[in-house]
Amino acid sequence: MSHDVTRSLELYKKAGERIPGWTQLISRRADRVANGVSPLYVARSKGARFVDVDGNEYIDWIRALGAIILGYADPVVDGAVKKQIDCGSLHSMNSALEIELADELINTIPSAEMVRYTKGGGEACAVAARIARGTTNRDVILFCGYHGWHDWYQSANYLVDPESGEYPFAGIEPIGVPRALAGTAIPFTYGDLDMLGRLLTEYQGEVAAVMMEPARSEWPEQGYLEGVKELARRHGALLVFDEVSCGWRESLGGMQKYLGVTPDITVIAKGMSNGYPMGAVVGSREAMEPAKAMFISSSYWSDNVGPVASLTTIRELKRRDSETHLAEMGQKVAVAIDEAVSSAGLSGSCKGFPATPNLVLDLPDEALRGKVQTLFIQEMARRGVHCYMGFGPTLAHTEEDVRITAEAVEASLRVIKQGLENDSIDDLLICDLHSEPFRRIVR
Ligand SMILES: Cc1ncc(COP(=O)(O)O)c(C=O)c1O
C-alpha cells in the first residue's frame, strides 16, 4: 500500500528549527498521531475530507479537534464571512454583530443572560475564572477536566509531582507558570461528590468557582451534576460549565440542555464558529454583570469575522436540524464500526454519546492499548482515514464516508488481530508510539 508523507515530514523538520514545539496546538504534534505515516500538514480541506501536502486525500474524523461541525469550508458560513470581510473585518468602534450574536446565544443556551467574547476556548476559560473570582471576591477554583494553557489552570501542576502519573497533567511540567499561584486551582475527580464536598469544606469561604466539563465521553451518574450544583450553591461558589468540547454536538443548548442542569457561567468555543476563531463566556446576569468593573479587554475580541461565522454557524445548525442529523449519523457510524470489529474477529464496540461515538477495543492486556491505538491510527492513515479512536461526524459526512471508514476499520483491525495473535504489534508499527500528553480529569 503506497502512502507517502515525505513533504509533511520535511515541513515538520523545518518547523522544529523555527517554531519551539513544532506546532501551535499540542494535539497537532507528530507524536499525537502515527508519526511517519499520518499527514502532518494539510493543503486544503472541504466537507468531510482533506488533502495533505503530499497529495493524499483523507476522510477526516478529527475535524480540527472538534472545531468543525458543519464540515470544512461550509459555503454558507464562508459566504457570510467573505461578505463581512468586504465590509471590514475590524472597525475602530464596535459592531452591532456583537449584540446580534449575544441575542442568538441567549436564545440558544438555557443559562445565558449576558455574554462576553474571546477568540478561543482556553482564553474564554481564563475570562470565566476572572469573572468568577471578581464576582465572588474569592480566589480558589476547584476544577475537573481540561481548561486550556493559562496560568490560573496550569498552576495546578505544582500540586503533584508531574512524573507521578497523578492528575492533573502527568508529563507536562508547569515551566514558566508562577509558583505563587500553586494552591489557587485545585482538581477534583469527576463523579466523586464526597471529594468535592470535602474540598469545599476545607476551603470554606475561599472557593470562587467549581469549573468542570459537565460530561466528556460518558453520561454522568443520575443526580451527580445536580449534587455538584447544590454543593457549589451551599458554599457560595459559582458553577462554571466548560462546554468548549462537549457543547453544540449533542444539543445546541449544550450538555446543560441535554442533561437538564444549568450552571451560573458557561464557556463555549470550537464548534460555535465552524473553523473561525471564536470563544465566549455566557452566564446569568448576577454572575456576569460585575465583569463591567473588571479588566477584561483585548483588541481582536471585537472583530467581525468570528461573530459573523458564529451567528451563521448557529443559524445553519438550527436550519439543518443538526441535533437529529449528527445523532443519526453518529449512530450509523457506531453500528458500521461495531460490525467491522466483529467481522475482523476482535471484540469491542463504540461507546459515548450519540453524536460522538468512540471505539473501545477489548484487549488481552491493558498495557497494549497505547501501541494498539497507534497501530490503528497508522493503518487507518494508510487507508486514507484520519482519526484517533473517535468517530463523531460533521454534517458533511456522508453514508459513503461511513462505508469507506468501516472498510478501513475492518482491514486495520485484521492487522491488529494478527499482531495480537503473533505478538508482533511492535514489528507492525512503522511509526513512533502515539502519546497522550495529558490526562483529562473527567470520565
Ligand atoms: C473542555 C475544553 N476547554 C478548553 C479548551 C481549550 O480551548 P482552545 O484550544 O480553543 O484554547 C479545550 C480544547 O480542547 C477543551 O476541550
The ligand as an SDF file (V2000), in Angstrom:
LIG
                    3D

 16 16  0  0  0  0  0  0  0  0999 V2000
  -13.0280   21.4540   27.5630 C   0  0  0  0  0  0  0  0  0  0  0  0
  -12.0160   22.3450   26.9220 C   0  0  0  0  0  0  0  0  0  0  0  0
  -11.7530   23.5550   27.4540 N   0  0  0  0  0  0  0  0  0  0  0  0
  -10.8630   24.3830   26.9140 C   0  0  0  0  0  0  0  0  0  0  0  0
  -10.1620   24.0210   25.7800 C   0  0  0  0  0  0  0  0  0  0  0  0
   -9.1590   24.9730   25.2040 C   0  0  0  0  0  0  0  0  0  0  0  0
   -9.6760   25.5540   24.0340 O   0  0  0  0  0  0  0  0  0  0  0  0
   -8.6920   26.2130   22.9740 P   0  0  0  0  0  0  0  0  0  0  0  0
   -7.8280   25.1280   22.4520 O   0  0  0  0  0  0  0  0  0  0  0  0
   -9.6240   26.8240   21.9410 O   0  0  0  0  0  0  0  0  0  0  0  0
   -7.9150   27.2760   23.7010 O   0  0  0  0  0  0  0  0  0  0  0  0
  -10.3910   22.7800   25.1790 C   0  0  0  0  0  0  0  0  0  0  0  0
   -9.6400   22.3500   23.9960 C   0  0  0  0  0  0  0  0  0  0  0  0
   -9.5260   21.1890   23.6830 O   0  0  0  0  0  0  0  0  0  0  0  0
  -11.3330   21.9090   25.7750 C   0  0  0  0  0  0  0  0  0  0  0  0
  -11.5770   20.6950   25.2760 O   0  0  0  0  0  0  0  0  0  0  0  0
  1  2  1  0
  2  3  1  0
  2 15  2  0
  3  4  2  0
  4  5  1  0
  5  6  1  0
  5 12  2  0
  6  7  1  0
  7  8  1  0
  8  9  2  0
  8 10  1  0
  8 11  1  0
 12 13  1  0
 12 15  1  0
 13 14  2  0
 15 16  1  0
M  END
$$$$
